[in-house]
Amino acid sequence: MLRLSKKADYALIAMKHLAQKRDAASSSAREIAEQYDTPIELMPKVLLRLVRTGLLTSQQGTRGGYALSRPSGTITVADVIQAIDGPF
């Protein structure tokens, strides 16, 4: 049985949220954390790791936020878990 860390769980929540956005719109870490009642201080760390592994892109500024770096259909659950927890 595979057990997910809390960070991996939060990463999957964030990726689902971003995959459901229309027109590749971005979301802030605060917006995602508040909508799913996750720790606001942990979400930016999770999203930054997803950016570093190439699953997300980030843009700073007033219209900034996080967005998927490629189409959602090409990103697997395994990709997200490995980005956060390392290889299985």
C-alpha positions in Angstrom: 0.0 0.0 0.0 1.3 3.4 -1.0 1.1 6.1 1.7 1.2 9.7 0.6 2.9 12.4 2.6 0.9 15.5 3.5 3.0 17.5 1.0 2.1 15.0 -1.8 -1.5 15.2 -0.9 -1.5 19.0 -1.0 0.4 18.9 -4.3 -2.3 16.7 -5.8 -5.0 19.0 -4.6 -3.2 22.0 -6.1 -2.6 20.3 -9.4 -6.3 19.3 -9.6 -7.3 22.9 -8.9 -5.0 24.2 -11.6 -6.1 21.6 -14.1 -9.7 22.7 -13.7 -8.9 26.4 -14.4 -10.1 27.6 -17.8 -7.8 29.3 -20.3 -4.7 28.3 -18.3 -5.5 31.0 -15.7 -3.1 31.1 -12.8 -3.9 30.9 -9.1 -2.0 32.1 -6.1 -0.8 29.8 -3.3 -3.1 31.6 -0.9 -6.1 31.1 -3.2 -5.5 27.4 -3.4 -4.8 27.0 0.3 -7.9 28.9 1.4 -10.2 27.1 -1.0 -9.2 23.6 0.2 -8.5 24.6 3.8 -4.8 23.6 3.7 -2.0 25.3 5.6 -1.2 28.6 3.9 2.4 28.5 5.0 3.0 25.1 3.4 1.3 25.6 0.0 4.0 27.9 -1.4 6.7 25.4 -0.6 4.8 22.6 -2.3 4.1 24.7 -5.4 7.7 25.8 -5.6 8.9 22.2 -5.7 6.4 21.5 -8.5 7.8 24.5 -10.4 11.4 23.3 -9.9 10.4 19.9 -11.3 8.8 21.5 -14.4 5.1 20.6 -13.6 4.1 24.2 -13.0 5.2 27.6 -14.1 5.1 30.7 -11.9 4.7 34.3 -12.6 5.3 37.1 -10.1 3.4 40.3 -9.8 -0.2 41.4 -9.3 -1.5 39.1 -12.0 1.0 36.4 -11.1 0.4 33.0 -9.7 0.9 29.3 -10.7 -0.3 27.5 -13.8 0.3 24.1 -15.3 3.4 24.0 -17.5 1.8 21.6 -20.0 -1.6 20.1 -20.7 -3.2 18.4 -17.8 -3.7 15.2 -19.8 0.0 14.7 -20.0 0.6 15.0 -16.2 0.2 11.8 -14.2 -0.4 11.3 -10.5 3.0 9.5 -10.4 4.7 12.6 -11.8 3.3 14.7 -9.0 4.1 12.3 -6.2 7.7 11.8 -7.5 8.1 15.6 -7.7 7.3 15.9 -4.0 8.4 12.6 -2.4 11.1 11.4 -4.8 11.1 8.1 -6.8 9.1 5.2 -5.5 
